[in-house]
Amino acid sequence: MVWAELGWRLMFGTASLVVAFNYRDVAWRVHSFMANTVGVSRFLTPATVRATFGFLAVVLLVELAVGLARS
């Protein structure tokens, strides 16, 4: 695994965890931005934003761990 790829996965996984744990109301900010821009506020709630980014973070960090174990 290339170091740049490792860094990218680690940083993106960390950023996804920040949204999933709603640090500094990031999920609310994503929800507000998307609701005002796209107009899907009924389906895009802060809970769905947090769940989506939580799932994404788990997948990225597991992929990172598997990649490190293989190399």
C-alpha positions in Angstrom: 0.0 0.0 0.0 1.4 3.4 -1.0 1.8 5.9 1.8 -0.3 8.5 0.0 -3.1 6.0 -0.3 -2.7 5.1 3.4 -2.9 8.7 4.4 -5.9 9.4 2.2 -7.9 6.5 3.7 -6.9 7.4 7.2 -7.9 11.0 6.8 -11.1 10.3 5.0 -12.1 7.6 7.6 -11.3 10.1 10.4 -13.4 12.8 8.7 -16.3 10.3 8.3 -16.1 9.5 12.0 -16.2 13.2 12.9 -19.5 13.5 11.0 -20.8 10.2 12.4 -20.2 11.3 16.0 -21.6 14.8 15.1 -18.6 16.6 16.4 -19.4 20.4 16.5 -22.8 19.7 14.9 -21.2 18.7 11.5 -24.2 16.5 10.6 -26.6 19.4 11.2 -24.4 21.6 9.0 -24.3 19.0 6.2 -28.1 18.6 6.5 -28.7 22.4 6.4 -26.5 22.9 3.4 -28.0 20.0 1.4 -31.6 20.9 2.4 -31.2 24.5 1.3 -29.4 23.5 -1.9 -31.1 20.4 -3.1 -34.4 20.5 -1.3 -34.6 16.9 0.1 -34.9 17.9 3.7 -37.6 15.2 4.4 -35.3 12.4 3.5 -31.9 13.9 4.4 -32.1 14.2 8.2 -29.1 14.6 10.5 -29.6 11.0 11.6 -29.3 9.7 8.0 -26.2 11.8 7.5 -24.7 10.4 10.6 -25.6 6.8 9.7 -24.3 7.1 6.2 -21.0 8.6 7.3 -20.7 6.0 10.1 -21.1 3.2 7.7 -18.6 4.8 5.3 -16.1 5.2 8.1 -16.4 1.6 9.2 -15.9 0.4 5.6 -12.9 2.7 5.1 -11.2 1.8 8.3 -11.7 -2.0 7.8 -10.4 -1.6 4.3 -7.4 0.2 5.7 -6.7 -2.5 8.3 -7.0 -5.2 5.7 -4.7 -3.4 3.3 -2.1 -2.9 6.1 -2.3 -6.6 7.1 -1.7 -7.7 3.5 1.4 -5.6 3.1 
